[in-house]
Amino acid sequence: MKQEFYSNGKLLITGEYLVLDGAKAFALPTKFGQNLLIDEGKNQEITWKSYDSDGKIWFEENISFAEISSFKIPEMESVKTTLLEILHQAFLLNPDFLKTSKGYTITTQLTFPRKWGLGTSSTLINNIAQWLQIDAFELLNNSFGGSGYDIACAQNNFPILYHLEQGKAVVEKITFAPEFSQNIYFVYLNKKQNSKSSIAKYRTNKSFKPEKTIEKIDALTQVLLHTNDLNLFSETINAHEALMSHVLETSTVKETLFPDFEGAIKSLGAWGGDFIMVVAKEDPSHYFSSKGFDTIITYKDMILS
């Protein structure tokens, strides 16, 4: 019996890193995401194919049920071992999917280029969780790790405020419809960032006091959510960037790459790659293209509303 599942991609607007310590993060699900198609197979194995948004196969493998059930974390990580770990943790949460089947033919299809970093892993984890009727947050925690905001975006078609309470996900539906949404753009930095390594680096820097910083970040998030003043929105973005720059002991992306840009720039999620959010009074496409950054997407084209 064929089955199909879909999950939304994500962008983390505020509270990056600090969401791991309880900050209320503002996140937006995207119009881009990933499909998972399940069909019958044979030979006690999964025939797996993953397609990028251009229709090209970027991963293909036959995985035996035995590999999934007996998986041990390897010394070297690869696409296959990452997938095996997710499937193994899914098996531990619902063993029946291997015990009651002869095999599966599984296809994944991204609707965004894999390098964009909009949630290739989180959309897969949420799709697998839907398929096997298990808790996606638990599956993420047991396999890939992270705060879980990306799973919340995968599951919801509206803006969210997300935080962890005693390790449990709390998702709040919010309204975000600024009058100046046409002044918001998303620019891809031509570099995919590794979330796992970024989180590990953050964890090593605890010279700052998370509680006080979280209070400040939460207050800035509230301003961003409720203002209809473009200038105040931009100033708040700059304040958030400056605060996180201090926490991460890293220069802001504007200081590093775009010091002459007349507008506000905000890193999204892990710093140093993926997308940035740009707020500008005029279309900034020419500026960024002249710097070699040609993927510029409007708010309307990127964000589910």
N, C-alpha and C positions, 0 to 999 in steps of 0.2 A: 504494500500500500504506500503510495507516494505521499510525502508530507513536505510542507514548505513553511519556513519561518523567516522572520525579518527583524532586524534590530537597527536602531538609529545610531549614527555617529555622534560625536560630542565635541564641545569646546568648553574649557574651563575658563571662565572670565575673571573671577576673583577667588582668593583663598588658596591659590596653588601652594603645595607643600604643607601649609599650615592646616589644611583640611585633615591631614593625618593626625593632628593633635587637637582637633575639636572645633576649628574655625568653621563658620557657616559659609560655604562656598556657593557662588552663583555660577550656574552652568546652563548651557543651551544645547539642546539636541539639534542635529543638523538634518538637512534634507537628503544628505548622503548617508549610506549605511551598507549593510551586508545581508545577503540572502543565504539560507542554508536549505538545500534540497536533499531529502532522504528517500532512498528507494531500496528495494530488496537486493540482496547480494547472495554470495555463496562462499563455500570453503572456510567458514569461520574466520572471515577477515573483512576489513573495510577497504574498499577501493575508493581512494580519496583524490579529488581534483579541486584545486583552488584557482579561480579565475580572477584576474585583475579587471579593472573597469574597462580596459581596452579589448577585453575578450581573450587575452593571452593567458595561458596556464602559467602560474608562477610557482606552484607546488603540486607535485603528483607523487603518490606513494600507495603501496599496498601494505596495510597494517593488520597483523594477525591479532585475533582476540587474546591469544596468550601473551603477546607483547604488552597489551593494554593492562591485563589483570596482574601481571607480574612486574610491572615497570619499576625500575630503580633509577634514582636521579643520577645521570651520567656526569663525568668530569667535564666533557665538552658539550656546550649547548648548541642546538641546531633547530631549524624549523620543525623537523620531525620530532625531536625530543620534547620541544615545547608543546606540540600537539599531543604527544603521548602522555605527558604529565596532566594536561587538561582532561583527556579521556580517562586516564587512570583515576583521577580524583572524582570524575563523574561516575565511574564504575563503583567506587567505594560508597557513593551516595545512593546509587541505584544499580545494583548488580544485575538486575533482570534484563537489562538491554543487551547483555552478552549471552545470558543463559537461555533466553527465549528466541534467539534468532540464528539463522543459518549464515547470515552475513549482511553487509550493507554496502550500497553504492551511495557515496556522499559527495555532493558538489557545493562549493561555496562560490558566491559571486559578489564582488565588491562593486559599489556604484561610485566609488571615488578611487583615485590612484593610491595604491598601497603606501607609497612614500609620504603621503600627506599627513599621516599620523592622526586621523580622525577616529581611530578606534578599531583597527583590524582585529586586535585580540579581544577587546571588550565585547564587540558585536558577535564574535564567534562564541565566546563564553556564554553570553546571554541566549544566543540561538540554541546552543547545546542544552542549556538549562531548560529552555522551553520544550525542546524535543523530549527530554528525559523526565520532565516534570519534577525538577529539583530546584533548590534555592540558588539563584545565580550569584548572589552576594557570597554565599558560602563556597560555591565553586571557585569564584575569583580568589577569595581569601586562601583557600587550600592549594591553589595552583599558581596563579600569576602574581597575586598580591596587589596592594594599592588601597586607596581609600574606598573605592566603589562608586564614586560619583559618575563614572563612565557607564556603569551598569544601570544606574538610575536614569541617565539620559537615553540609554538603549531601550528602556522600557516605557518612557513617557514622551508624549508629543507636545510638551509645553515647557516653558522655562522653569527651572527648579532652584530652590535653595536647599543645600545638602549638607548634613553634618553627621558626625559619629557620636553616639551617646552610649557610653560603656561598650564601645566596639560594635554597636548595632547601627545600621543605616537609618537615618531619618530624612525622609524626602518630603519637601513642602512645595506644593504647586504655587507659583507666583505669577504676577502679571508684569511683563516688561514690554512696553510698547511706546518707546520715546518718540516724540514728534520729529526728532532729528535722525531717525534710523537710516535715512538716505545718506547721512554723513558718516556712517560706519562701514568700514571695509575690512576684509580679511586678506592678508598677504602671506603667501607661502615663502619661507626662507630658504628653499632649495636644499634643506637638510632635515633628515628625520632624526628625532631625538629619542634616546632610549629611556623610557620612563623608569625602569628598574634601577639603572645606574644613577639616574638623577635623584631618586628617592634615597638611595643608599648614601649619596654624597650629602644630602640634606640631613640625614640622621646623624652624621658625624659632627655637625656643627650645632652644639647646644649651649654655646656661650651666651646666646641671647635668652631672654625669658619668654617662653611661648605664650604665657597667660596674658601679659601686657600687650604683646604684639598682636595676638588674636583679637583682643578688645578693639584695637585700632583698625585692624583689617575688617572686622565685622561692621564697624561704624562706617567705613568707607564704602563697603558693599551696600549698605542701606541708602547712602547718598546716591550711588549709581542707579539703584533700582527705582528711586522715586523722583529724581530731578528731571525736568524738561528743559533745563538750561544747558545748552551745548557747551558753554564756557566752563560751567561748574563741573559738568561731566568730564571734560578734558582735564581740568585741574585735579579732579579726584583720581583719575587714571594715573596722572603724574605722581601724586602722593603715594598711591599703592605701589607703583614701580620703585620709588625711592626707598620705601620701607622694606620691600622684599630684596632690593639690592643690598641693603645693610644686613638683612638676615642671611642671605646667601653668599655675602662677601664677593659679589659679582657685579660688574658694571651693567647698567640697563642696556637693552638692545638699541635704544635710541642713541645713547652715548657711544656705543660701539660701532654701529653701522650707519645711523641716519642722523648725525648731530645737526645737520642743516635743515632738517625737515620742519616745516611750519604746521604743526599739528601734534596731536598726542598719539603715542604708540604704547601698546601694552603687550607684554609677553603672555602667552596663553598656555597653561599647563606647565610642562617641564621647560625651563629656560634654555635657550640656545639653539632651538630648531622648531620645526613644524610651523604653525601659523602665528602671526601676530595680529592684534586688532588695531586698526588705524582709525582715528577720528580726525576728519579734515573738513574744512568749509568748502573746498573745491575738490573735484575728482583728482585723486592723487596718482592715478594710473601712470601718467607720463613720468612722474618723479621716480616711482619704483621701477618701472621698465628701464629707465635710463641707468639705473643702478644694477640691472641684471635680474630683477625679480619680476617675472612676467605673469605669475599666477595671482591675480587680484580679483576677489569675489565680493560682490555687494552683499549687504546684510540680507536683503530680500532673497537673493539666490542661494545663500548659505543656510539660513536658519529656518527651522520649522516654526510656523506661527498659526 
